[in-house]
Amino acid sequence: MPPEYWSAIEQFVTHAVEATAPHVSYTEKQLYAVTARLALWAWQTASLDLEVEEVFSAPVIDRFTAVGLPQYTKAGRNTMRSRLRRMADVLLGPDRDPDRPRPMGNSNASAPYSEPEVAALLSWAAAQPSGDRHTSAMALLALGLGAGLTSREIAELRIGDIEVDDKGIVVTVGGERPRRVPVLREWEYALVERVAGRAADEWAFREGQQGGNRNLVSDFVARTHGGFGPQARRMHATWIVKHLEMGTPLVPLLRAAGLREPEALGRFLVFVRDVDDEDERELLRG
């Protein structure tokens, strides 16, 4: 594994193995081998946050063992899946029925927000008190629904990372998947409001934070008014599906999403609305 890849996943892999090893019959060498492969696939191919709850979820394990181990036989993939499921039992708690076979099917993507739900999220943001809480709520929606950023990327963004010009807004994302993301036109106004009058080194979300809080977005939503609040994964799914329905070319979309392989988009296709026959024919005609 190239050193730069290992440096990106080392902390996650080491934590998972050290937390699991005392409670399972596998050796640390066996655990490191399968965990490193899973973490690299989750980070590089599936574009997932390296969070235990996400990477060791049953759908992700099933998807990884189905498509992420092409050099393995079916028996070998089943062995790897068994090891990962045992690790998941330790890290997340045992399933209600841990011995139930799981099909090696597609991992489930979070469902995108419907138009009425997006309207409800705007009402939620409007219900926040004036000042930082209101503009933070709007910036959260704009960065999630308008740029597809993860909760960690939103929490780490600075005002100086948001570039406003006569062609719209582009967000420069750092971290594990550095990239530049043009914001969807319909969400630009919210970021213009957030940027106005603020210094480049201020936080784009939640002024006064100390940085490093991986739960900043969920903590903010849990403490806000208005009930129905956003989830970063569903906002990301909404952004992906929006671009798929708009017909955004594949390569720019992969680049903006921080994805290396188009396979990661496949799980969102079930949410893409069909076009009628005439429109489909015109689109395919070119």
TORLODREN-467962 format. One line per 8 residues: number of its first residue (from 1); their letters; for each residue x, y, z of C-alpha. Coordinates in steps of 0.02 Angstrom, whole numbers, plus 50000, padded with zeros to 5 digits. Layout:
<nodes>
NUM	A	X,Y,Z  ...
</nodes>
This chain:
<nodes>
1	MPPEYWSA	50000,50000,50000  50073,50171,49955  50127,50267,50112  50008,50412,50077  49861,50291,50075  49914,50208,50237  49937,50377,50323  49755,50419,50280
9	IEQFVTHA	49683,50260,50357  49813,50209,50488  49729,50289,50639  49560,50214,50597  49630,50040,50563  49738,50038,50720  49593,50092,50830  49476,49960,50758
17	VEATAPHV	49603,49819,50776  49661,49865,50951  49481,49881,51012  49433,49714,50936  49584,49600,50960  49557,49556,51145  49380,49497,51110  49399,49387,50957
25	SYTEKQLY	49493,49229,50909  49582,49307,50760  49763,49366,50771  49805,49550,50755  49892,49510,50590  49730,49436,50521  49630,49585,50584  49750,49714,50513
33	AVTARLAL	49747,49631,50342  49559,49634,50322  49530,49800,50411  49658,49891,50305  49578,49826,50146  49405,49877,50206  49462,50050,50262  49555,50084,50100
41	WAWQTASL	49404,50033,49995  49285,50135,50103  49395,50290,50093  49460,50278,49915  49319,50194,49817  49158,50217,49916  49201,50393,49978  49142,50356,50155
49	DLEVEEVF	49193,50446,50313  49310,50338,50415  49187,50318,50558  49165,50150,50643  48975,50160,50636  48979,50185,50448  49125,50079,50388  49077,49928,50496
57	SAPVIDRF	48892,49936,50456  48821,49776,50383  48780,49849,50209  48957,49919,50190  49038,49755,50243  48926,49659,50123  48962,49776,49979  49150,49775,50011
65	TAVGLPQY	49162,49586,50018  49057,49572,49860  49153,49694,49750  49308,49750,49845  49401,49585,49846  49405,49535,49661  49561,49428,49684  49474,49318,49814
73	TKAGRNTM	49371,49162,49784  49193,49158,49848  49252,49057,49998  49388,49185,50032  49264,49329,50025  49150,49237,50146  49298,49215,50265  49338,49401,50258
81	RSRLRRMA	49156,49445,50284  49147,49332,50438  49299,49418,50515  49227,49590,50482  49056,49543,50550  49138,49480,50709  49233,49644,50724  49071,49739,50697
89	DVLLGPDR	48989,49640,50837  49127,49699,50955  49136,49879,50893  48951,49913,50871  48867,49780,50977  48798,49614,50913  48659,49611,50787  48488,49550,50841
97	DPDRPRPM	48521,49395,50739  48710,49390,50709  48707,49218,50625  48578,49269,50494  48660,49260,50321  48666,49425,50231  48659,49432,50041  48808,49504,49951
105	GNSNASAP	48704,49641,49872  48719,49828,49848  48749,49932,50003  48605,50046,50041  48630,50231,50009  48543,50358,50118  48382,50417,50038  48387,50594,49967
113	YSEPEVAA	48270,50726,50033  48109,50754,49937  48056,50930,49886  47932,50944,50032  48070,50888,50151  48190,51019,50082  48053,51149,50111  48038,51084,50290
121	LLSWAAAQ	48226,51102,50313  48216,51282,50255  48079,51311,50383  48191,51232,50514  48332,51352,50469  48214,51501,50471  48158,51452,50646  48333,51476,50717
129	PSGDRHTS	48368,51636,50814  48447,51777,50717  48636,51792,50704  48758,51648,50699  48632,51509,50729  48525,51563,50581  48666,51591,50457  48752,51431,50517
137	AMALLALG	48592,51333,50486  48578,51405,50311  48763,51375,50277  48741,51195,50334  48601,51168,50208  48698,51256,50070  48857,51156,50099  48763,50992,50115
145	LGAGLTSR	48624,51009,49986  48718,51129,49874  48893,51055,49878  48876,50879,49948  49003,50902,50087  49017,50779,50231  48986,50834,50410  49173,50834,50446
153	EIAELRIG	49211,50939,50292  49076,51064,50340  49145,51078,50517  49323,51109,50454  49280,51238,50321  49338,51420,50339  49262,51575,50263  49418,51592,50155
161	DIEVDDKG	49379,51423,50077  49220,51496,49999  49257,51590,49838  49123,51707,49772  49137,51783,49599  49029,51828,49450  49021,51644,49398  48948,51586,49563
169	IVVTVGGE	49026,51505,49716  49162,51374,49729  49207,51287,49893  49385,51226,49918  49384,51067,50023  49539,51005,50115  49564,50850,50219  49565,50672,50153
177	RPRRVPVL	49482,50713,49986  49544,50885,49932  49445,50961,49789  49350,51114,49727  49160,51102,49723  49049,51226,49629  48892,51258,49732  48723,51230,49651
185	REWEYALV	48649,51394,49594  48494,51381,49704  48599,51377,49864  48723,51515,49825  48624,51651,49915  48642,51563,50083  48832,51562,50073  48838,51742,50013
193	ERVAGRAA	48744,51789,50173  48862,51685,50280  49021,51755,50202  48969,51939,50210  49074,52039,50334  49172,51890,50400  49361,51867,50398  49442,51731,50295
201	DEWAFREG	49503,51634,50448  49331,51625,50530  49234,51464,50527  49107,51442,50388  48997,51346,50511  48976,51391,50695  49085,51540,50738  49184,51523,50898
209	QQGGNRNL	49208,51334,50886  49378,51265,50933  49394,51143,50787  49417,50956,50796  49239,50915,50853  49187,50775,50734  49008,50785,50800  48990,50972,50778
217	VSDFVART	48851,50961,50648  48748,50830,50740  48771,50923,50905  48711,51085,50825  48558,51003,50748  48515,50917,50913  48514,51085,51003  48417,51187,50876
225	HGGFGPQA	48236,51239,50868  48109,51179,50743  48110,50990,50761  48151,50920,50588  48338,50948,50561  48459,50894,50423  48569,50741,50415  48734,50759,50322
233	RRMHATWI	48721,50589,50236  48548,50625,50166  48602,50798,50107  48750,50719,50018  48634,50592,49936  48517,50733,49882  48662,50826,49801  48722,50670,49709
241	VKHLEMGT	48548,50625,49646  48517,50805,49591  48672,50800,49481  48629,50630,49411  48456,50693,49364  48529,50851,49287  48643,50745,49179  48805,50815,49250
249	PLVPLLRA	48951,50733,49156  49027,50587,49251  49207,50646,49266  49170,50820,49337  49044,50744,49457  49169,50615,49520  49298,50751,49542  49179,50866,49638
257	AGLREPEA	49119,50722,49747  49296,50668,49788  49268,50496,49713  49396,50393,49619  49281,50260,49547  49109,50279,49465  49051,50123,49557  49020,50230,49711
265	LGRFLVFV	48878,50319,49618  48788,50157,49577  48699,50144,49743  48612,50311,49713  48536,50261,49545  48383,50184,49628  48331,50361,49681  48351,50443,49510
273	RDVDDEDE	48184,50483,49429  48150,50411,49257  48127,50525,49107  47987,50493,48984  48021,50398,48823  48029,50551,48710  48151,50642,48823  48256,50486,48842
281	RELLRG	48266,50465,48654  48318,50645,48630  48451,50633,48766  48524,50473,48693  48523,50544,48518  48653,50672,48568
</nodes>
